[in-house]
């Protein structure tokens, strides 16, 4: 499976487990295992070390404490489509770890936005002042 031009995952490092699927399918859903669990062990993979470290540092519920990515795919009635969908989601997860993080450029708020903020604060303050008891 090709992730990017420099990164690919061999098929033998992926494990596929058929599962019973929820959702569309009528009575067929109770008889056929059309859903798929895809398991990918990060530690045992051939990925570069920096990609492994980024994947393991992600705060994603699909990555177990043992460093195994588990993707559950059961959106379609066909096992083949579920398998393709799961593989695409796995590839997107790995691409998100490879993508460099953009550095934030610090900016200042414009004068108009600061004026709008202060105006809304004054308006809110006047509304609250009208709620007070009147002291005669």
C-alpha positions in Angstrom: 0.0 0.0 0.0 1.5 3.3 -1.1 1.2 6.2 1.4 3.4 8.8 -0.3 6.2 8.8 -2.8 8.8 7.8 -0.1 6.6 5.7 2.2 4.8 2.4 1.5 3.5 -0.4 3.6 3.9 -4.0 2.5 0.7 -6.0 2.5 2.1 -8.7 4.8 2.4 -6.2 7.7 -1.4 -5.6 7.6 -3.8 -8.0 9.3 -7.4 -8.2 8.2 -10.1 -9.8 10.4 -13.7 -10.1 9.2 -16.4 -8.9 11.6 -20.1 -8.8 11.6 -21.2 -5.4 10.3 -23.9 -3.1 11.6 -25.9 -0.9 9.3 -27.5 -1.5 5.9 -27.9 -5.1 4.6 -31.2 -6.4 5.9 -31.1 -9.9 7.3 -27.9 -10.4 5.4 -26.1 -8.3 8.0 -26.8 -11.1 10.6 -25.3 -13.9 8.5 -22.3 -12.4 6.6 -19.1 -10.9 8.1 -18.8 -7.9 5.7 -17.1 -5.6 8.2 -13.3 -5.5 8.5 -10.9 -4.9 11.4 -7.5 -3.8 10.0 -4.5 -4.1 12.4 -1.2 -2.5 11.8 1.7 -2.9 14.2 3.8 0.4 14.3 6.8 -1.1 16.1 7.1 -4.1 13.7 6.7 -2.0 10.5 9.3 -0.8 8.0 8.3 2.8 8.5 11.1 5.3 9.2 11.8 5.9 12.9 10.6 9.6 12.8 7.3 8.5 11.3 6.9 5.8 13.9 7.6 8.3 16.7 5.0 10.8 15.3 2.4 8.0 15.0 3.0 6.8 18.5 2.8 10.4 19.9 -0.6 11.0 18.2 -3.5 11.2 20.7 -5.8 8.9 18.7 -8.1 6.3 20.1 -7.4 4.0 17.2 -3.8 3.5 18.4 -3.5 1.1 21.3 -0.9 1.3 24.1 1.0 -1.5 22.5 1.5 0.6 19.3 -1.1 -1.2 17.1 -3.4 0.8 14.9 -6.9 -0.8 14.8 -9.2 0.5 12.1 -12.8 -0.8 12.0 -14.6 -0.4 8.7 -18.3 -1.4 8.4 -19.9 1.4 6.3 -20.7 -0.6 3.2 -22.6 -3.8 2.5 -19.6 -5.3 0.7 -16.5 -6.6 2.4 -14.3 -5.4 -0.5 -15.5 -1.9 -0.2 -15.1 -1.9 3.6 -11.5 -3.2 3.2 -10.7 -0.4 0.7 -12.4 2.2 3.0 -10.4 1.0 6.0 -7.1 1.0 4.0 -7.7 4.6 2.9 -8.4 5.7 6.5 -5.2 4.0 7.6 -3.3 5.8 4.8 -4.8 9.1 5.8 -3.8 8.6 9.5 -0.2 7.9 8.5 -0.2 10.8 6.0 -1.4 13.1 8.8 1.6 12.0 11.0 4.0 12.6 8.1 2.7 16.1 7.2 4.8 18.8 8.7 3.1 21.0 11.3 2.8 24.6 10.1 4.4 27.1 12.4 2.0 29.8 13.6 2.7 33.3 12.6 1.8 35.6 15.5 -0.5 38.4 14.4 -2.2 41.4 16.1 -5.9 42.0 16.0 -7.0 44.9 13.7 -8.2 48.2 15.2 -11.7 47.6 13.8 -11.9 44.1 15.5 -10.7 45.5 18.8 -13.3 48.3 18.5 -16.1 45.8 17.7 -15.1 43.7 20.8 -15.1 46.8 23.1 -18.5 47.9 21.7 -20.1 44.5 22.3 -18.7 44.5 25.9 -20.2 48.0 26.5 -23.5 46.9 25.0 -23.5 43.8 27.2 -22.6 45.9 30.3 -25.5 48.3 29.7 -28.0 45.4 29.3 -26.8 44.0 32.6 -27.0 47.4 34.3 -30.7 47.6 33.3 -31.3 44.4 35.3 -30.2 45.9 38.6 -32.7 47.0 41.2 -33.5 50.7 41.1 -32.5 52.4 44.3 -34.9 55.3 45.1 
